[in-house]
Amino acid sequence: MRSLKSQALLSRYSTLIIFLIPALTVFTLFVVLPIGEAAYYSFFRWNGYGDPEKYVGFKNYAYLFKNRVFIMSLKNNFYIIAVSLLVQLPFALLIALMISDKIKGATFFRTIFFLPYILAEIVTGLIWAYIYDGNYGLVATVWEFFGAEAPFIIADKDWALVAILIVVFWKFFGIHMMIYIAGLQAISKEVLEAAKVDGAGPITTAFRIKIPMLIPTIKLSEFLSLLGSLQLFDIIMPLTGGGPSNVTHSMVTYLYYFGVMRMKIGFGSAVGVVIFLICVFIAIGYQRTLMRDDNENKF
């Protein structure tokens, strides 16, 4: 018996090692080493050419948190998070509840709502840049129809960020709706039938049965939305490029413009390290608090 158990354990550990070593190798080469290298470069004033020699310690970090544009980009990321969590996700849940059942036209509406997510972020930014254009875009056409002068929304410091938030809502609403629909379809039909027999209407069923049973799915959707909002880059670049007057930068576009484009690789590395630490802190904090019960239930 002992020999059989030993052979089973040996086989299990052998399989684990065989699959773990390649994964750890790839993770180390493409995640750990680049992060360590960025952390090293962040302590230098370096333009990317030759070896970094001018050691500046934590001056890059000190300058970063005194920089007005970076603080504004940090706030912009949290505005995006707020709109995603407080507007986009509740609306996606509402629509999912409405079209998750097998009703006439449900498949059509699912497809229409999901289509924006299929578009690449760069393409989405270019499309909406055309829509917002005050000379020949859709906004200009609507304003001219009512005999008014069309505004240049993405050139207005007061409205440019609002324009980005609208695009983010439009782009990622569909994927969260589909996540909720998948969660709703996993709910046992017997439970819903029992509620119907007991006289529960659609609203009561939604709030007393469907949404409580969907809590793990909602937590996952919030987690994905949270991290995606912190890493937003591709939509902003073709839409506003961080302008006007640097008021629409996210943390990642700030890194690109003030680190990479200006050949301040040391400073850009410091920005990258800060973004990485913020993402890790939020991810671990979220999993340790809101998703802890879900993880414990798996074991």
C-alpha positions, 0 to 999 in steps of 0.5 A, spaced: 500 500 500 505 504 501 509 503 495 502 504 491 501 511 495 508 513 494 508 511 486 501 516 486 505 521 490 511 521 485 506 521 479 503 527 481 509 531 483 512 529 477 506 532 473 506 538 477 513 539 476 513 538 468 508 543 467 510 548 473 517 549 470 515 552 463 510 556 466 515 559 471 520 560 466 515 564 462 513 568 468 520 570 470 522 572 463 516 576 461 514 578 468 518 578 473 525 580 470 522 586 466 519 589 473 525 588 476 529 591 470 524 597 470 525 598 478 532 598 477 532 604 472 527 608 476 533 610 480 537 613 474 536 619 470 537 615 463 534 617 456 535 609 454 542 610 450 548 606 453 548 604 460 544 608 466 550 611 470 546 618 473 544 615 480 538 619 483 535 615 488 528 616 489 528 623 486 524 620 480 518 618 485 519 625 489 518 629 482 512 624 480 508 625 486 509 633 486 507 633 478 500 636 477 499 632 470 500 625 474 496 627 480 490 629 475 491 623 471 491 619 477 484 622 479 482 621 471 483 613 472 479 614 479 473 617 475 473 612 470 473 607 475 467 610 479 463 611 472 465 603 471 462 601 477 457 606 479 454 606 472 456 601 467 456 595 471 449 596 474 446 598 467 449 592 464 446 588 470 439 591 469 439 589 461 442 582 463 436 581 467 431 584 462 434 579 456 437 573 459 430 569 458 428 566 452 424 572 449 423 574 442 428 579 440 433 577 446 439 574 441 438 580 437 439 585 443 445 581 446 448 581 439 447 589 438 450 590 445 456 586 445 458 588 438 462 594 441 466 590 445 469 586 439 472 593 436 479 594 437 480 600 442 484 604 437 478 603 432 473 605 437 477 611 439 478 613 431 470 612 430 468 616 436 473 622 434 470 622 428 463 622 431 465 628 436 468 632 431 465 639 430 466 640 423 463 634 420 462 628 425 455 626 428 455 631 433 456 637 428 450 634 424 445 634 430 447 641 432 447 644 425 440 640 424 437 644 430 441 651 427 446 651 432 454 652 432 457 645 433 461 644 439 468 641 439 467 636 445 474 633 445 478 640 444 474 643 450 477 642 457 471 641 461 468 636 456 473 632 454 474 627 460 466 626 459 467 624 452 472 619 454 467 616 459 462 616 454 466 612 450 468 607 455 461 606 457 459 604 450 465 600 449 465 595 455 458 595 457 457 589 452 462 584 455 459 585 462 452 584 460 454 577 457 458 575 463 451 577 467 447 573 462 452 567 463 451 567 470 444 568 470 443 562 465 447 558 470 441 559 476 437 552 477 431 553 473 428 549 479 429 555 483 426 560 479 420 555 478 419 554 485 419 562 486 414 563 480 409 557 484 410 561 490 407 567 487 414 571 486 413 576 480 419 578 476 422 584 480 421 580 486 425 574 483 430 579 480 432 582 487 430 576 492 433 570 488 437 572 481 441 578 484 443 574 490 445 568 487 449 572 482 454 576 487 460 572 485 459 573 478 458 581 480 464 581 484 468 578 478 465 583 473 467 589 478 474 586 479 475 586 471 472 593 471 477 595 476 483 593 473 481 595 466 480 602 468 487 603 471 490 600 465 486 604 460 490 607 454 488 605 447 482 609 447 485 615 450 490 615 445 486 616 438 481 620 441 484 626 445 492 624 446 491 626 453 489 633 451 487 638 451 492 641 456 493 634 459 487 634 462 485 627 460 491 623 461 490 616 464 496 614 468 498 609 462 498 615 457 502 619 462 507 614 462 507 614 454 508 621 453 512 624 459 516 617 459 517 614 453 516 620 448 520 624 451 526 619 452 526 619 460 526 612 461 528 612 468 522 617 470 518 613 465 520 606 469 518 610 476 511 611 473 511 604 471 513 601 478 507 606 481 502 603 476 504 596 477 504 597 485 497 600 485 494 595 481 497 589 485 495 593 491 488 594 489 488 586 486 490 583 492 486 588 497 480 586 493 481 579 493 483 579 500 476 582 502 470 582 497 472 575 494 475 572 500 469 568 501 468 566 494 475 563 494 474 559 501 468 556 498 472 553 493 476 548 498 
